[in-house]
Amino acid sequence: MAHLFTLKKVGAYTLSHRVVLAPMTRMRTIQPGDIPSPMMADFYGQRASEGGLEIIEGVSISVPARSYLGAASFYHDGQTEGWKAIANAIHAKGGRAFMQLIHGGRQSHVDMTGGVAPVAPSVVPFEGVAFTKDGFVPASPHRALEIEEIPGIIEEFRVAAQRALDAGFDGVELHGANGYLVDQFIQDGTNKRTDAYGGPIENRVRFLREAVEALISVWGADRVGVRISPSGQWGGISDSNPEATFSYVAQVLDGYKLAYLHVIEPRIKGDDTLHEDHPPVAVKYLRPHFSGPIIAAGGFDGASAEAIVAAGDADLVAFGRHFSSNPDLPYRLQHKLPLTPYVRAAFWGGDEKHYSDFPAWSPTLEPTEAE
């Protein structure tokens, strides 16, 4: 673990190690109103470490941007105190917190969007799901955004970024991955527009550019990151030439001198592993195009995380599933201690059980206790 546990400058901050908490939609807000709950503050505070980075779960920027009942959002003042409690819990242990901002686009349902049709760059057949009071249900039919509507959504990203700043966070991450709205604009399987936001890749990244610039206007580039998922399958997304598309995306983002680029390996689809032994590929072809820090995510354990940092293909590694059940994951990885198994049934909503009740390591802890 010689490389994973060394200092790393990431934008405005110097981190003590390279083990990052990945953003995970855990659907633990208080309803109605998507109020961040005390158990969320417990969860994030437990996983904080001195000089460690946590990226906070897909926070919707408006009511029409929502996809999952119980998921996080930040668009009204009543949510502010809950978010401040989360930032404070992380800072109390010397950690850093970036809030991930998201618009779900076509991955939604009218029960979640306030009754309006979900939006997308184009109308393309889609068999995805959203999470409502009735559980996972087929997504509602979506409509194509009119070009004059786009500045309003960009402004919602800016306002949410300002809210995150006011709540005491350390930065923001734009969710440009997993088939949500930003990704829908980037990839030609979902973007069939013929105006300034569609067609050649230069146009398809325009929405990404404008969203990034909105976040930078609040935070400065060195406290803004972007997450992408080249060749990812979540959300029914596709592109005719993903390597060329995302190499260009990396080049564009490199020009902003962002805090980091966060890359989900295509061996992962949401919370599932598609290819158990598939080596990392996305970060390898992106590395020549992005000169700043790269966070790799998706299917890593301690050994493979150390290896990818040692090879120079990534600078940090984000963990989701293993971090969900091991609040002291950096300590366990550093000392090669056993990991408590994660509990998949508790990923998508629930209470404290198998969420904020996992114990930190002790010599008497049996790995099966928290299953």
Long-range contacts (C-beta under 8 A, 24 or more apart in sequence): 1-302, 1-306, 1-333, 1-334, 1-336, 2-306, 2-310, 3-306, 3-309, 3-310, 4-302, 4-305, 4-306, 4-309, 4-317, 4-333, 4-334, 5-330, 5-334, 7-51, 8-293, 8-315, 8-316, 9-293, 10-53, 10-259, 10-260, 10-293, 10-315, 10-316, 11-171, 11-221, 11-222, 11-223, 11-224, 11-225, 11-258, 11-259, 11-260, 11-292, 11-293, 12-170, 12-171, 12-220, 12-222, 12-223, 12-259, 13-53, 13-96, 13-170, 13-171, 13-259, 14-51, 15-51, 15-52, 15-53, 15-96, 15-316, 16-49, 16-50, 16-51, 16-52, 17-49, 17-51, 17-52, 17-330, 17-334, 18-305, 18-309, 18-315, 18-316, 18-317, 19-52, 19-305, 19-316, 19-317, 19-319, 19-329, 19-330, 19-333, 20-52, 20-53, 20-54, 20-55, 20-295, 20-297, 20-316, 20-317, 20-318, 20-319, 21-47, 21-52, 21-53, 21-54, 21-55, 21-318, 21-319, 21-320, 21-323, 22-55, 22-297, 22-318, 22-319, 22-320, 22-323, 23-55, 23-56, 23-57, 23-58, 23-100, 23-173, 23-175, 23-227, 23-320, 24-57, 24-320, 24-323, 24-324, 24-347, 25-57, 25-58, 25-68, 25-71, 25-72, 25-348, 26-57, 26-324, 26-347, 26-348, 26-349, 26-355, 27-68, 27-69, 27-70, 27-71, 27-131, 27-348, 27-349, 27-350, 28-70, 28-349, 28-350, 28-351, 28-355, 29-70, 29-71, 29-72, 29-73, 29-82, 30-82, 31-69, 31-70, 33-76, 33-78, 33-79, 34-60, 34-66, 34-70, 34-71, 34-72, 34-73, 34-79, 35-78, 35-79, 35-82, 36-72, 36-79, 36-82, 36-83, 36-85, 36-86, 37-82, 38-85, 39-351, 39-352, 39-355, 39-356, 40-72, 40-82, 40-86, 41-82, 41-85, 41-86, 41-88, 41-89, 42-89, 42-352, 42-356, 43-355, 43-356, 44-86, 44-89, 44-90, 44-97, 45-86, 45-89, 45-90, 45-92, 45-93, 46-327, 46-356, 46-358, 46-360, 47-323, 47-327, 47-328, 47-329, 48-89, 48-90, 48-91, 48-92, 48-93, 48-94, 48-95, 49-93, 49-94, 49-95, 49-328, 49-330, 49-331, 50-93, 50-94, 50-95, 51-94, 51-95, 51-96, 52-94, 52-95, 52-96, 52-330, 53-95, 53-96, 53-97, 53-98, 53-316, 54-90, 54-95, 54-96, 54-97, 54-98, 55-97, 55-98, 55-99, 55-100, 55-173, 55-225, 55-227, 55-262, 55-318, 56-86, 56-97, 56-98, 56-99, 56-100, 56-169, 57-100, 58-100, 58-102, 58-175, 58-180, 59-99, 59-100, 59-101, 59-102, 59-160, 59-164, 60-102, 60-103, 60-104, 61-101, 61-102, 61-103, 61-153, 61-156, 61-157, 61-159, 61-160, 62-103, 62-153, 62-156, 63-112, 63-113, 63-114, 64-108, 64-113, 64-114, 64-116, 64-118, 64-119, 65-102, 65-103, 65-104, 65-108, 65-153, 65-156, 65-181, 66-104, 66-108, 66-112, 66-113, 67-104, 67-107, 67-108, 67-109, 67-112, 67-130, 67-131, 67-180, 68-112, 68-130, 68-131, 68-348, 69-111, 69-112, 69-131, 69-132, 69-133, 70-131, 70-349, 71-131, 74-99, 74-101, 74-160, 74-163, 74-164, 74-167, 75-156, 75-159, 75-160, 75-163, 80-163, 80-166, 80-167, 83-163, 83-164, 83-167, 83-168, 83-169, 84-167, 84-168, 87-167, 87-168, 87-169, 87-170, 88-168, 91-168, 96-170, 96-171, 97-169, 97-170, 97-171, 98-169, 98-170, 98-171, 98-172, 98-173, 98-223, 98-225, 98-259, 99-164, 99-167, 99-169, 99-171, 99-172, 99-173, 100-172, 100-173, 100-174, 100-175, 100-227, 101-157, 101-160, 101-161, 101-164, 101-172, 101-173, 101-174, 101-175, 101-215, 102-175, 102-180, 102-181, 103-153, 103-156, 103-157, 103-175, 103-180, 103-181, 103-182, 104-130, 104-180, 104-181, 105-142, 105-179, 105-180, 105-181, 105-184, 106-139, 106-142, 106-181, 106-184, 106-190, 107-139, 107-179, 107-180, 107-235, 108-139, 108-140, 108-142, 109-137, 109-138, 109-139, 109-140, 110-140, 113-140, 117-141, 117-142, 117-143, 118-142, 118-143, 119-143, 119-144, 119-145, 119-149, 119-181, 120-144, 120-145, 120-181, 120-184, 120-190, 121-145, 121-181, 121-184, 121-185, 121-190, 121-191, 121-192, 121-193, 121-197, 121-198, 121-207, 122-190, 122-191, 122-192, 122-193, 122-198, 124-189, 124-190, 124-192, 126-236, 127-236, 128-179, 128-235, 128-236, 131-348, 131-349, 144-193, 147-195, 147-196, 147-197, 150-197, 150-207, 150-210, 153-181, 154-207, 154-210, 154-211, 154-214, 155-214, 157-211, 157-214, 157-215, 158-214, 158-215, 158-217, 158-218, 161-214, 161-215, 161-218, 161-219, 162-218, 165-218, 165-219, 170-223, 171-219, 171-223, 171-224, 171-225, 171-259, 172-215, 172-218, 172-219, 172-223, 172-224, 172-225, 173-224, 173-225, 173-226, 173-227, 173-262, 174-208, 174-211, 174-212, 174-215, 174-224, 174-225, 174-226, 174-227, 175-227, 176-208, 176-211, 176-226, 176-227, 176-228, 176-249, 177-227, 177-228, 177-229, 177-232, 177-262, 177-264, 178-229, 178-232, 178-234, 178-235, 178-237, 178-264, 178-270, 179-229, 179-232, 179-234, 179-235, 179-236, 179-237, 180-235, 181-207, 182-207, 182-208, 182-211, 183-228, 183-229, 183-232, 183-235, 183-237, 184-235, 184-237, 186-228, 186-239, 186-245, 186-249, 187-237, 187-238, 187-239, 187-242, 187-245, 188-239, 188-240, 188-245, 189-237, 189-238, 189-239, 189-240, 190-236, 190-237, 190-238, 201-244, 201-245, 201-248, 202-248, 204-245, 205-248, 205-249, 205-252, 208-249, 208-252, 209-252, 212-253, 212-256, 212-258, 213-256, 216-256, 221-256, 221-257, 221-258, 221-259, 222-257, 222-258, 222-259, 223-259, 224-256, 224-258, 224-259, 225-258, 225-259, 225-260, 225-261, 225-262, 225-295, 226-253, 226-258, 226-261, 226-262, 227-262, 227-263, 227-264, 227-297, 228-261, 228-262, 228-263, 228-264, 229-263, 229-264, 229-266, 229-282, 230-263, 230-264, 230-266, 230-282, 230-286, 231-266, 231-281, 231-282, 232-264, 232-266, 232-268, 232-269, 233-266, 233-269, 233-274, 234-269, 234-270, 243-285, 246-282, 246-285, 246-286, 247-285, 247-286, 247-289, 248-289, 250-286, 250-289, 250-290, 251-289, 251-290, 253-290, 254-289, 254-290, 254-291, 254-292, 257-292, 258-292, 259-292, 259-293, 260-292, 260-293, 260-294, 260-295, 260-315, 260-316, 261-286, 261-290, 261-292, 261-293, 261-294, 261-295, 262-294, 262-295, 262-297, 262-318, 263-294, 263-295, 263-296, 263-297, 263-314, 264-297, 264-298, 265-296, 265-297, 265-298, 265-299, 266-298, 267-298, 267-299, 268-297, 268-298, 268-299, 271-320, 271-321, 271-344, 271-347, 273-299, 280-304, 280-308, 280-313, 280-314, 283-308, 283-313, 283-314, 284-313, 287-312, 287-313, 287-314, 302-333, 302-336, 305-333, 324-355, 324-358, 325-354, 325-358, 325-370, 326-358, 326-361, 327-358, 327-359, 327-360, 328-360, 328-361, 331-360, 331-361, 332-361, 337-361, 338-367, 339-367, 340-365, 340-367, 340-369, 340-370, 340-371, 341-367, 341-368, 341-370, 341-371, 343-370, 343-371
